């Protein structure tokens, strides 16, 4: 997610306020926040879910409905989302 420079602090506040609730959402195994080392306004959230259905349930939840619009309003560019599965450790 690429944020406006003036919006980074607000995004970090939103993440801090909600990441534990997201992590405790049924089916969520992990939530991490990373910063792009080459692009200071870019952040990545990486979440691991038990199933695609669990992720979709989160996306339809009241929690997501509160967090995502606030986050999206801070973007400098359209966000990208990817779903992956581990095939080897």
N, C-alpha and C positions, 0 to 999 in steps of 0.2 A: 504494500500500500504506500503510495507516495502522498505525503501530506504537505500542506502549505507550511512554510517555515513558522509562521505565527501560530500554528495549530498544534505543534508537537507536544507542548506541555499539556494541553487539554486532552489530547489522545492518551497520553501517559496517565493522566488522572482517571479517565474512563477505564483504561485497562486495569489500573490498580484497584478501582472500585468493584470491578466485575469479574476479574479473572478467576477468583476462587469459586464464585458461583458457577461459572462456566465449567471449571474443572470438576465441580461436584455434580454437574448435570448427569442424569442417568446415561451411561454408555460412554462418557468421556474418560479417557485414560490419561491424557496429558495435554497441557497448554503451555506454550512457550512464546516469548516475545524476543525477536532478534532485530538488530540494526544492520543495515547494509553498510559495509565498511567503505565503499566507494561513493555512495549516495546518501548523505547525512539525513535527508528527509524521508528516506524509505525505511519502512518497518515490515517485518514479516511476522505473522502469527502462525505457529505450527501447532495443530491440535491432532491428537490421535483418538480415534473413536473405535469402539468395539465392532460396529457395523455401519454400513452406509445408512441404514434405517435409523440408527441412533443419531447420526449427524443430521439427517433430515428432520427428525423430531425436534432437535435443538433449533434448527432453522425456522420451524413453525411455532416456536415457543414465545411466550410473553417476554422472557429474558432477551432473546435475540431481537424481538421487536422494539425493545428499549435501547439496546446497545448499538445495533447496526445503524439506525438512522442518525444517531449522534455522531458516530464514527464517520459515516459516509459524508456528512456535511463538512468534514475537515479535509477532504481529499484535494490534492492539486491535480490528480489525474485519475482516470477510471481504474478501479482495483481489479486484480486478477485473482482467480481462485483455481486451485488444482486439487484433485483427489488422486491419491496414490495408494498402492498397497505394497507391503514389503514382500519381496520374493526370495530374498536371501539375507542372512545376517553375516 
